[in-house]
Amino acid sequence: MKKFLISAIVLIGFSVSLNAQKRPPAPPHPSKTELSNSKLRELNKRYNSEKKMILNHPVATKKMKNDQLKALNIRYQNEKKLLRATR
C-alpha cells in the first residue's frame, strides 16, 4: 500500500509537470484584409494628427502651412497607393 501511494504521488507529479510545460495555442493570424484595414486606420490616424499639428502650429505662416499640407497630402496619397497595391 505504501509503495502504491508513493508511485501514485510520483505519477501525479510527473503529469502535472508535463501539463505545465505545454505551450499555449498560437494566436490566430489576421486575414490579409484585416491587416490592410488596420494599416489603413493607422495611416489615417497618423495623417490626421500630423495635419492637426501643422494647422495648429503657432509660428508658421499661412504659406508655410499650405506648402506643408500639400507635401503631407502627396505623401499620404503615395502611402495609400502602396497599401492598395499590396492587397
C-alpha positions as a Markdown table, in Angstrom:
| # | Residue | x | y | z |
|---|---|---|---|---|
| 1 | Met | 0.0 | 0.0 | 0.0 |
| 2 | Lys | 2.9 | 2.3 | 0.9 |
| 3 | Lys | 4.6 | 1.7 | -2.5 |
| 4 | Phe | 1.3 | 2.3 | -4.3 |
| 5 | Leu | 0.8 | 5.6 | -2.6 |
| 6 | Ile | 4.4 | 6.7 | -3.3 |
| 7 | Ser | 4.1 | 5.7 | -7.0 |
| 8 | Ala | 0.8 | 7.4 | -7.4 |
| 9 | Ile | 2.2 | 10.6 | -6.0 |
| 10 | Val | 5.2 | 10.4 | -8.3 |
| 11 | Leu | 2.9 | 9.7 | -11.3 |
| 12 | Ile | 0.7 | 12.7 | -10.4 |
| 13 | Gly | 3.7 | 14.9 | -10.0 |
| 14 | Phe | 5.1 | 13.9 | -13.5 |
| 15 | Ser | 1.7 | 14.5 | -15.1 |
| 16 | Val | 1.3 | 17.9 | -13.5 |
| 17 | Ser | 4.8 | 19.0 | -14.6 |
| 18 | Leu | 4.1 | 17.8 | -18.2 |
| 19 | Asn | 0.9 | 19.7 | -18.3 |
| 20 | Ala | 2.7 | 22.8 | -17.1 |
| 21 | Gln | 5.3 | 22.6 | -19.8 |
| 22 | Lys | 2.7 | 22.6 | -22.7 |
| 23 | Arg | 2.8 | 25.7 | -24.8 |
| 24 | Pro | -0.3 | 27.8 | -25.2 |
| 25 | Pro | -2.0 | 27.6 | -28.6 |
| 26 | Ala | -0.7 | 30.1 | -31.1 |
| 27 | Pro | -2.9 | 33.2 | -31.6 |
| 28 | Pro | -4.9 | 33.3 | -34.8 |
| 29 | His | -3.3 | 35.2 | -37.6 |
| 30 | Pro | -5.3 | 38.1 | -39.0 |
| 31 | Ser | -6.5 | 37.8 | -42.6 |
| 32 | Lys | -5.0 | 39.9 | -45.3 |
| 33 | Thr | -7.9 | 42.3 | -45.5 |
| 34 | Glu | -8.0 | 42.7 | -41.7 |
| 35 | Leu | -4.3 | 43.5 | -41.8 |
| 36 | Ser | -4.6 | 46.0 | -44.6 |
| 37 | Asn | -7.6 | 47.7 | -42.9 |
| 38 | Ser | -5.7 | 48.1 | -39.6 |
| 39 | Lys | -2.7 | 49.6 | -41.5 |
| 40 | Leu | -5.1 | 52.0 | -43.3 |
| 41 | Arg | -6.6 | 53.0 | -39.9 |
| 42 | Glu | -3.1 | 53.7 | -38.5 |
| 43 | Leu | -2.2 | 55.7 | -41.7 |
| 44 | Asn | -5.4 | 57.8 | -41.3 |
| 45 | Lys | -4.7 | 58.4 | -37.7 |
| 46 | Arg | -1.2 | 59.5 | -38.3 |
| 47 | Tyr | -2.3 | 61.7 | -41.2 |
| 48 | Asn | -4.9 | 63.4 | -39.1 |
| 49 | Ser | -2.6 | 64.0 | -36.2 |
| 50 | Glu | 0.2 | 65.5 | -38.5 |
| 51 | Lys | -2.4 | 67.7 | -40.2 |
| 52 | Lys | -3.7 | 68.9 | -36.9 |
| 53 | Met | -0.1 | 69.7 | -35.8 |
| 54 | Ile | 0.6 | 71.7 | -39.0 |
| 55 | Leu | -2.6 | 73.7 | -38.7 |
| 56 | Asn | -2.2 | 74.5 | -35.0 |
| 57 | His | 1.5 | 75.5 | -35.3 |
| 58 | Pro | 1.8 | 78.9 | -33.6 |
| 59 | Val | 4.7 | 80.3 | -35.6 |
| 60 | Ala | 4.2 | 79.0 | -39.2 |
| 61 | Thr | 2.8 | 81.4 | -41.7 |
| 62 | Lys | -0.2 | 80.6 | -43.9 |
| 63 | Lys | 2.0 | 79.9 | -47.0 |
| 64 | Met | 4.2 | 77.6 | -44.9 |
| 65 | Lys | 1.2 | 75.7 | -43.7 |
| 66 | Asn | -0.2 | 75.3 | -47.2 |
| 67 | Asp | 3.2 | 74.0 | -48.5 |
| 68 | Gln | 3.4 | 71.5 | -45.7 |
| 69 | Leu | -0.2 | 70.4 | -46.2 |
| 70 | Lys | 0.5 | 69.8 | -49.9 |
| 71 | Ala | 3.5 | 67.8 | -49.1 |
| 72 | Leu | 1.6 | 65.8 | -46.5 |
| 73 | Asn | -1.2 | 65.1 | -48.9 |
| 74 | Ile | 1.2 | 63.9 | -51.6 |
| 75 | Arg | 2.9 | 61.6 | -49.1 |
| 76 | Tyr | -0.4 | 60.3 | -47.8 |
| 77 | Gln | -1.7 | 59.5 | -51.3 |
| 78 | Asn | 1.6 | 57.7 | -52.2 |
| 79 | Glu | 1.4 | 55.6 | -49.0 |
| 80 | Lys | -2.3 | 54.8 | -49.6 |
| 81 | Lys | -1.5 | 53.7 | -53.2 |
| 82 | Leu | 1.3 | 51.4 | -51.8 |
| 83 | Leu | -1.2 | 50.0 | -49.3 |
| 84 | Arg | -3.8 | 49.3 | -52.0 |
| 85 | Ala | -1.1 | 47.7 | -54.3 |
| 86 | Thr | -0.3 | 45.1 | -51.6 |
| 87 | Arg | -3.9 | 43.9 | -51.4 |
